[in-house]
């Protein structure tokens, strides 16, 4: 694209292209690699061009220069998880030149792994990517009162439990098969353009050479960047997207004896109480041949191992005989970043802060935000023919996202503030979970990613039930 060049008009002709202080060898790794290697070889002919920048000049009769004039939008996606892979897939489908960075192609991100039913069809996921179909859940209160959840589920409805290393790999490989170019590397810095006509220069450690654990320094020039590189996003830091509060999630993968694993065939457990987390919940989620046992907290991150030990104690009778096969931890953002689009850079998934409170769900929203962002870029750019602006991205991607999901995040934010604040509130919450109307509303909202519309009469009944639950809870709370 012409914004990558500095072209000097000289006596009505296009003079040789000036690249300033950038080394020619460096340019061969970016969009300028399509130029003729001998920069002085071009023969000029009296031919007009429709490009506004060259409307009164003649262009060189060089196939490399013509290729550059015809070049389309180039987008780098940093991060190969559900958000980045879904973005890369949509961009590739639109015919946009796409690069997807991933530091570890065999990465297994620490994660509960739950996905809603609607994601299977919406993202065309194969059924064998789901390790377990959870149709029953137990919510366990601070006093160890157990409530069964799932009474309202229809025969075909379930929560899918996946392993991130399997899900991420599938989504990423599909994007690559559609044309996204994978880069096995770690982004170390991004040089921001000084004008809206200059490219972004991504500096990264290239791990493509086997046996090179350090990585070879390399660069890539692109027109736009999608940051999908998680809660500790380097892309977000470079563009000064603003900080957010975050939780720490800690999980142990435990392989159980067959008779113990049979108990979790279609069952997931959630524990609440000050002992397992001061502001979140702990879980035992079934995986392929093991269970994920974990917890999370914002308020007391340094004590996360203490809370993990507590969930192990509370679930001990069901976990006895198992052995730990993996220990993992990661940050979970608590709210969207203050700035999710800056210049020609957009954030998606955890990098943008798209994890719901109360449930801690992030996989679906990462994939959905990646797709919505990429579709907005394809729409604005007319399938890669021009570069979208910051204001255009905000009016499409951000506006559509907030209109669709703001209410979901707000409702779950309020629920966490009300019901996770102390053991009395948690006891009331678990009692309410036994209500079939609550279960129906919860699963309809979760499985299909909409805020379910309530029944006014049932809502009034639920209000009185809630007040009664809070009145009874002090006698039960430890």
Secondary structure as GFF3:
##gff-version 3
##sequence-region A 1 478
A	DSSP	three_ten_helix	2	4	.	.	.	ID=ss1
A	DSSP	beta_strand	9	10	.	.	.	ID=ss2
A	DSSP	beta_strand	13	14	.	.	.	ID=ss3
A	DSSP	alpha_helix	24	27	.	.	.	ID=ss4
A	DSSP	three_ten_helix	31	34	.	.	.	ID=ss5
A	DSSP	three_ten_helix	52	54	.	.	.	ID=ss6
A	DSSP	alpha_helix	63	69	.	.	.	ID=ss7
A	DSSP	beta_strand	74	78	.	.	.	ID=ss8
A	DSSP	alpha_helix	82	93	.	.	.	ID=ss9
A	DSSP	beta_strand	97	102	.	.	.	ID=ss10
A	DSSP	beta_strand	114	115	.	.	.	ID=ss11
A	DSSP	alpha_helix	117	122	.	.	.	ID=ss12
A	DSSP	three_ten_helix	127	129	.	.	.	ID=ss13
A	DSSP	beta_strand	132	134	.	.	.	ID=ss14
A	DSSP	beta_strand	136	140	.	.	.	ID=ss15
A	DSSP	beta_strand	146	149	.	.	.	ID=ss16
A	DSSP	beta_strand	159	161	.	.	.	ID=ss17
A	DSSP	alpha_helix	164	177	.	.	.	ID=ss18
A	DSSP	beta_strand	181	191	.	.	.	ID=ss19
A	DSSP	beta_strand	200	206	.	.	.	ID=ss20
A	DSSP	beta_strand	216	222	.	.	.	ID=ss21
A	DSSP	beta_strand	224	227	.	.	.	ID=ss22
A	DSSP	alpha_helix	234	238	.	.	.	ID=ss23
A	DSSP	beta_strand	246	255	.	.	.	ID=ss24
A	DSSP	alpha_helix	258	261	.	.	.	ID=ss25
A	DSSP	three_ten_helix	262	264	.	.	.	ID=ss26
A	DSSP	beta_strand	267	271	.	.	.	ID=ss27
A	DSSP	beta_strand	282	286	.	.	.	ID=ss28
A	DSSP	beta_strand	291	297	.	.	.	ID=ss29
A	DSSP	three_ten_helix	301	303	.	.	.	ID=ss30
A	DSSP	alpha_helix	304	314	.	.	.	ID=ss31
A	DSSP	alpha_helix	316	319	.	.	.	ID=ss32
A	DSSP	beta_strand	323	333	.	.	.	ID=ss33
A	DSSP	beta_strand	341	342	.	.	.	ID=ss34
A	DSSP	beta_strand	345	347	.	.	.	ID=ss35
A	DSSP	alpha_helix	349	352	.	.	.	ID=ss36
A	DSSP	alpha_helix	363	380	.	.	.	ID=ss37
A	DSSP	alpha_helix	390	393	.	.	.	ID=ss38
A	DSSP	pi_helix	394	398	.	.	.	ID=ss39
A	DSSP	alpha_helix	399	419	.	.	.	ID=ss40
A	DSSP	alpha_helix	423	433	.	.	.	ID=ss41
A	DSSP	alpha_helix	436	448	.	.	.	ID=ss42
A	DSSP	alpha_helix	456	476	.	.	.	ID=ss43
###
